[in-house]
Amino acid sequence: MPLTPAIEEPQIHESAQGPRVTPAASRTAQTPRPVPGPRPAAVPRPGRPGPTPAAASRAVGAPRPAPPAQRAAQATPGSVTAAPVPAAPSVSAAVPQVQLIPASAEGALDAAEEAVDLLLDTGRAPGDILVLTTGDPHPWAAHELSFGEAAYWAQHDAGDDVFYADAARLERAASRPVVVLAANGGPADGLAGVLPVALSRAGTLLIVCGETQEINSVLGAGV
């Protein structure tokens, strides 16, 4: 009987292994990166209250509610209520403003008359204005003094019209909101003595009509 050659089984050597092929189905899909979205509302810390509904409505542009009307405090029997404290006067209200109108000694009275007309045209009440002169008195004052001192000062005390006085009677003149001073001559040192008193009589405004250099020298002396 003829001998059949033995069939050798093929042997697989490790060195003959080729690159491993991983099936596509077994690959792990790449995880997509998260897209940043709106941040969640902040969680309030322990012990801190969260935003109230009113605050939340204001955050989205809702109009603020009108503040409640203040009720007048009612005093109960036996209670003590504090009186309102008046506001402190400002420095600008205590010191009157000084305005200079250049004019010669001969034209100072006319400049003062123009200043008075301008004040009246802008709504200033006649009783708010006091006109002072350092030289000759105003014609109105000279006329009224011809009827006596009592009748003259009675018009001053009434306070319903522009009042004119000269430097000799300045001490008796009361304060008014606006004082117009006409430096129309007089003694050489007359303005230096009249200007401080005129400034003390002016409530809010002092208008000085006269020589600019002379007035500035008096004002620069600390008046």
C-alpha positions in Angstrom: 0.0 0.0 0.0 1.5 3.3 -1.1 2.4 5.7 1.6 0.6 9.1 1.5 2.7 11.9 2.4 1.6 13.5 5.6 0.0 16.9 5.3 1.6 19.3 7.6 -0.7 21.9 9.2 0.3 25.4 8.4 1.9 27.2 11.3 1.3 30.9 11.9 4.3 32.7 13.2 4.0 35.9 15.2 6.5 37.6 13.0 4.1 37.2 10.1 1.3 39.1 11.7 0.3 42.2 9.8 -1.2 45.4 11.1 -4.3 44.9 13.2 -7.5 46.2 11.7 -10.0 47.4 14.2 -13.6 47.2 12.9 -15.3 50.5 12.4 -18.1 49.5 14.6 -15.8 48.8 17.6 -14.3 52.3 17.5 -15.3 54.7 20.2 -17.1 57.8 18.8 -15.4 61.1 19.8 -17.3 62.9 22.4 -18.4 66.4 21.1 -17.4 69.4 23.2 -20.2 71.1 25.1 -21.4 74.5 23.7 -21.3 77.2 26.3 -24.8 78.4 27.2 -26.4 80.9 29.6 -25.1 80.6 33.2 -27.5 79.3 35.7 -28.8 81.8 38.3 -26.5 82.2 41.2 -27.5 80.3 44.2 -27.8 82.5 47.3 -25.4 81.9 50.0 -26.7 80.6 53.3 -27.9 83.4 55.5 -28.4 85.8 52.6 -31.9 86.3 51.2 -32.3 85.8 47.5 -33.6 88.5 45.2 -37.1 89.6 45.9 -39.8 89.6 43.1 -39.6 93.4 43.0 -35.9 93.3 42.5 -36.3 90.7 39.8 -38.8 92.8 37.9 -36.5 95.8 38.0 -33.6 93.7 36.6 -35.6 93.1 33.4 -36.4 96.8 32.9 -39.7 97.0 34.7 -40.5 100.6 36.0 -39.9 101.2 39.6 -42.9 101.6 41.8 -43.6 105.0 43.1 -42.4 105.6 46.7 -45.2 105.6 49.2 -46.5 109.0 50.3 -45.0 110.0 53.6 -47.6 110.3 56.3 -47.4 113.0 58.8 -46.2 111.8 62.2 -49.1 111.8 64.7 -48.1 112.7 68.2 -49.5 110.3 70.8 -50.2 111.4 74.3 -47.0 111.4 76.3 -44.7 111.3 73.2 -42.2 113.9 72.3 -41.8 115.0 68.7 -38.6 116.6 67.5 -39.0 120.0 65.8 -37.7 120.2 62.2 -34.2 121.5 62.0 -34.0 124.6 59.7 -31.4 124.4 56.9 -28.2 126.2 57.5 -27.9 129.4 55.3 -25.4 129.1 52.5 -22.3 131.3 52.2 -23.6 132.7 48.9 -26.9 133.7 50.6 -25.0 135.5 53.4 -22.6 137.6 51.2 -24.3 139.8 48.7 -23.1 140.0 45.1 -21.3 143.2 44.1 -21.7 144.6 40.6 -19.7 147.5 39.3 -21.1 150.0 36.7 -18.3 152.3 35.4 -19.4 155.9 35.4 -17.9 159.3 36.2 -18.9 161.2 39.3 -21.1 163.4 37.2 -22.8 160.4 35.5 -23.0 158.1 38.5 -26.6 159.2 39.4 -27.8 158.7 35.8 -26.2 155.2 35.8 -27.9 154.4 39.1 -31.3 155.4 37.5 -30.7 153.2 34.6 -29.8 150.3 36.9 -33.1 150.9 38.8 -35.1 150.8 35.6 -33.4 147.6 34.6 -34.2 146.0 37.9 -37.8 147.0 37.7 -38.1 145.8 34.1 -36.7 142.4 35.1 -39.4 141.9 37.7 -37.8 143.3 40.9 -40.4 144.8 43.2 -39.9 148.6 43.8 -39.9 148.1 47.6 -36.8 145.8 47.2 -34.5 148.7 46.0 -32.6 151.2 48.1 -30.6 154.0 46.2 -27.8 155.7 48.1 -25.7 158.7 47.0 -22.3 159.9 48.3 -22.6 163.5 47.0 -25.7 165.6 46.2 -28.9 163.9 47.2 -31.3 162.5 44.6 -33.9 165.0 43.4 -36.7 162.8 44.7 -35.1 162.8 48.2 -34.5 166.5 48.1 -38.2 167.1 47.2 -39.6 164.7 49.9 -37.3 166.2 52.6 -38.9 169.6 51.9 -42.0 168.2 53.6 -40.1 167.2 56.7 -38.1 164.3 58.1 -41.2 162.5 59.4 -43.0 162.4 56.1 -39.8 161.4 54.4 -39.0 158.4 56.6 -42.6 157.3 56.7 -42.2 156.4 53.0 -39.1 154.5 53.9 -40.9 152.5 56.6 -43.8 151.8 54.3 -41.4 149.9 52.0 -43.6 149.9 48.9 -41.5 152.0 46.6 -37.9 152.7 45.7 -36.3 154.8 48.4 -33.5 157.3 47.9 -31.1 158.4 50.7 -27.8 160.2 50.9 -24.7 159.2 52.9 -25.6 161.5 55.7 -28.8 159.5 56.4 -27.4 156.1 55.6 -27.3 154.9 59.2 -31.1 155.1 59.5 -31.8 153.3 56.2 -33.0 149.7 56.7 -31.7 146.7 54.7 -33.3 145.9 51.4 -32.6 143.0 48.9 -30.9 145.3 46.4 -28.9 148.5 47.1 -27.7 150.8 44.3 -24.9 153.1 45.4 -24.1 156.2 43.2 -20.6 157.5 43.9 -21.5 161.0 42.7 -18.9 163.0 44.5 -18.7 164.1 48.2 -15.7 163.9 50.5 -12.5 162.3 49.2 -12.8 159.5 51.7 -16.6 159.4 51.4 -16.8 156.2 49.3 -14.5 154.3 51.7 -16.9 155.1 54.6 -20.2 154.6 52.7 -19.3 151.4 50.8 -19.0 149.1 53.8 -22.4 150.3 55.2 -24.0 149.9 51.8 -22.7 146.4 51.6 -24.2 145.6 55.0 -27.6 147.0 53.9 -27.7 144.8 50.7 -29.5 141.5 51.1 -28.5 139.8 47.8 -27.1 142.5 45.4 -25.0 145.7 45.7 -24.6 147.8 42.5 -22.0 150.5 42.7 -21.9 153.2 40.0 -18.8 155.3 39.9 -15.1 155.5 39.0 -13.7 152.0 38.5 -10.3 152.7 39.9 -11.6 154.3 43.0 -14.2 151.6 43.7 -11.6 148.8 43.1 -9.2 150.4 45.5 -11.9 150.5 48.2 -12.9 146.9 47.5 -9.3 145.8 47.5 -8.9 147.2 51.0 -11.0 144.4 52.3 -14.5 145.9 52.1 
